[in-house]
Amino acid sequence: MNREKAKLMQIEVCSTAKSMYNSGLVAGTWGNISARIDEDYMVITPSGMDYERLYAEQMVIVNMNTLEYEGSLKPSIEAVVHAAVYKDRPEVNGIMHTHSTYALTVAAARKPIPPICDDQVQILGGDVKVAAYTMPGTKEMAESVVDALKGRMGALIANHGAITVGRTLKEAYTGSQVLEKTAMVYINCQSIGGAVEISQEDIDFFHDFFLHKYGQKK
């Protein structure tokens, strides 16, 4: 494991956790964030810690194969979910799990969100599926979330919250904000007869554009 990269990921996870908390995407100590170090290790937020008082060295380094961890602080109970997603999606390097109000509202109704917003389909890849209801931190939850994320960069978790992934942690964070806004738009549209879905042709175009052409050339 590259220790220098691990330290950088601890700093980024800690900073993003504070931003997540301040943005209102979570309440209390709920939710969790991780970043990949390499194919075997990740950094994840510790279990039950006050986001406002976290510092980088408290972010937990976890072996994704064994779930063994370094240090005295326990990782988030949902480390098993993060590890399963990283193992299934080699292109993913950051994961955000939130309990934001509108996303949780739709998740509690166990309703998928159709493809209705252009930023939704660009960043998340299409409709938002709902992972089956399972106990948090279990192998069953990990399997359900991996399945709901197939071909997507975001999903709801029934009666629990939302999860977004990205090629970077920053991208996953943007996805979590877009998913929350999309859930709000979906709920609001029900009061005026329902939203009109974006065509699959346009979904494919928008998502490909985001993945390969959006932003400045490096």
N, C-alpha and C positions, 0 to 999 in steps of 0.2 A: 504494500500500500504506500502511495506517495503521501508522506506526512505533511508536506507543504501544501499540497492540494487539499488534504483533509482539513487543515487549519482555515484555508480560504473558504471552504464549504461551511465550516462551523460559523464563520463570520457572516456569510450570506444567509444561512438559515436563521440565525438569531435576528439579523436585521429585518428579514422578511416576516418573521413571526411578530415582531413589534408592529410592523406596518399593517399586517393582517388584523391584529387586535385593534389598532387605532382606526382602521377603516370600518369597523363594525361587522366584519365577516364572521366573527366569533364572539362569544360572551364568556366571561370567567376564564377558566383554564381549558375550555373545550377546543377541539380542533387540533391539527398537527401538520407539520411541514417537514419535508425531507429533501435532500439533494444527493445524487449519486457521486461517489468518489471514483469508483471503477467498477468492474464487473462483479466484484465480490463484496464491496463495502459501501455503506451509505451513512449519511449524517441525518439524524432526526431529532426533533424536539423532545425534551424529557417529559415524563408523565406528571401531570398535576402541578405544574409550576406556573407561577404568576408571570405572564408575558412581560409585564413592565419591568420586572426585576431580573430578567434573564441576562446572562452574558455569554459570549461566544464559547468559552471553554466548557460550558454546561451542556452544549449540544452533544448528543450521544453518538458515538461511532459504533455501528452495528454491522456484524457479519451477516450478509443477506442469505447465506446458505444455512447457517446454524442458528441465527438470531442471538448469538452470544454478543455481549457488548463490553465496551471498555469503561472503566471508571465506576464510581459509586452510585450515580444516578441511573434509575431505570428509564429505558426509552418509552415513548408512547406505547400504550397497549396495542395500537394499530400498526406497529412496526411490521407485523406479519403481512398486512395488506400492502404496505409500501414495497416490501421486499418482493412480493409476488408480482406486482405491477412491473417493477424494474426487470425482473427475470423474464417476464413475458414480452416486454417492450424495450429492446436494446437502444432505441432512439430516444427514450425518455430519460431526462437527467434531473427533473424536478417534479415534485408532487405537492399539491395543496389539498388538505381536507378541511372543509369549513362547515359551520352550522348556521349559515346566514339565513335570515328570516324568510325571504321569498322562495329560495331554493328548498328550504326545509318545509315550507307550506305545500309545495308541489310534491315533494318527496313523501310527505305524510298522507297525501291523497293518492300516492302511488300511481301518478300519471306521468307518462313520458311527455317531454316538450317537443312539439313538432318543429320543423325547420322554418322559423318565422322571421328571423332577423339576419341581416347580411353579415354583421360582425360575428354572430353566433355560428353561422355555417363556415365562415372563413377560419375562425380560430378553433372551434370545437369539432368541425367536420361534418355537421348535419344535425339531425334530431338528437335529443338528449334522452338516453335510455335510463331505466330505473333498475338498479341492482336489487335483488330480492332481499326481503327482511331477514336478517340473521343477527346473532349476538355479536356485539363489537369485539374486535380483537381475536376472532376465531378464523380457523382455516376456511370455514364455510363462507365467512364474509369476504375473505381474500379471493376465493374462487368466484363468488358472485360479482364482485367489483371488476375483476379481470374480464369477465364475460361481458359486462355492461360497457366496458371501455373499448371493446373490439372495434377498430376502425374509427374511434372517436378520441377526442382529447378532454372529454368531460362527461360525467355521469352523475345521476342522483343515487342516493342510497336510501331505500325505503324507510321512512319514519326516523331518519337519522341525520342526513345532511347531503353534502355534495363533495365531489372529488374532481380535481382537474390535474392534468399532466402537461408537461411541456418539454421541448428540447433543451430548455434552460428553466431554472426556477423562476426567473422573471416572466417567462412566457406562461408558466403554470399559474402565476399570480394574476396576470392579465386575464387568463381564462376564467379564473374564479370570479373576477369582477364582471366579466361578460356573462357568465352563467347566472349570477345573481340578478343582473339587469334583465336578462332574457326571461327568467322566471317571473319577474315583476310584470313585464310586458305581456306575457302569456296570461297571467291572472287578470290583468286589466282588460285584455281583449275579450274575455268571456262576457263582460258587461255590455259589449256592443256587437254581439253576434258571432264572435270568434275571429281568430286571425286567418289570413290567407297564407298558405304554405309556399315556400320558394321551390321552384322546380329542381329536380335532380341534376339536370344539365347545368343550371346556374350554381348549385351547391358544389358540384365537381370543379367548376371554373374558379369560384371564389376560394375554395380551400387550397387548390393547387397554386393559385396566385399568392396566397398567404405563405405557403410553405416554401415557395421557390423564387418569388419575385418581389415580395413586399419589402419595403425599407430601402436603405442605401446599400450599394455594393461595397463589399469589404476588400 
